[in-house]
Each structure stands twice: as C-alpha cells, then as structure tokens.
Amino acid sequence: MVDDKINPVTGKKFYYKDNPDAVQKRNDAQMYVDGKYVPKTHPLYKPGRYKTFSDAAFSSLKNYFSSTKGEVYVITNPSWKNWYKIGKAVDAKDRCKSYQTSSPHRDYKLVTSMSFKHRGLAERCAHSLAESMSKKRKNEWFYIENLKKSDFDKFLGIVRYMAEERKNDRISTN
C-alpha cells in the first residue's frame, strides 16, 4: 500500500501525487516536442516525446489531415534578398527549424506567423494577396520589396479578414 511507503526525497509518507505509479501514468499521458510540453488541446496531441512536430505528425497522420487549425507563416533567408516563403504549418517555429537543415548557415528566419482555424484556406488567401504585391513568384516564394515585420503582421491581419469572409461566402474565392 502506498500510504505505508516513505518518499526517499522528503523522508515522509508519499503524498498521493508523489506515488511513483501515478507520476509514471501522468508522464505517459503527456506530449513533449523538443523538450517543451504540448497541451492536450493541440491539434496534433499524441502522448510521447518527439524531436519535431513533423515526427509527431507522421506518428499521428490521422490527426494531421483531419485538423484544420494551424499557422500561416512568412520565412526569409538573407541569401535571397526580398524573397519570402509564405506557407502553412501546424507550428511555424517548428517549420522554420526544419528549413535550417537545408542551409549550411542555418540562416532562415521566421518573419512572422499567425494562428488560423483553417490554415489551408488562410494560406490560399495569403498567396492570393502576396501575388498582387509581388514582382515575381516561384511556387510559395514571393519577391516583395520594402516590407518590414510590422507590414507582414498587417498582411496576416488582412489574410485573417479574407479567410473569414471566404469561409462565410461573403466574397468571391476567385
């Protein structure tokens, strides 16, 4: 019986939360990505310890495809001045970290990101808006001059409005 056991740390009887079985059970039900706790409310929540969200997503593909929540982000790299990648991810910081593996200088920077209920729809809105602002486009990369972080924050605010409008069928989706 747990009540009779002594906690070696405190020298007192185990408090019910100190019970090694309870601690193990609680730890087994938690999710950590890169050492950081992930709450149960996260769309990709799956108990375990993962290095990246991609690892978690691929171990839980069902949740990845059924979840619409996530972020739209803007990433840049100083090697390509004025080129910005606009994309979607469950976690923008994690996505930026995955880009670092393709750069020997580890110089990709997350300019900004914003959470959306429907990340796919928001990304399409962002691409549509960015295309009207850019001189060139290569897939999800846009050549946009003279914008700062605060401008991209405003940009994502407009994207939020566009995504809500499209979701509510108030404006054309063309």
Secondary structure, 3 states (H helix, E strand, C coil): CHHHCECCCCCCECCHHHCHHHHHHHHHCCEEECCEEECCCCCCCCCEEECCHHHHHHHCHHHHHHCCCEEEEEEECCCCCCEEEEEEECCHHHHHHHHHHHCCCCCCEEEEEEEECCHHHHHHHHHHHHHHHCCEEECCEEECCCCCHHHHHHHHHHHHHHHHHHHCCCCCCC
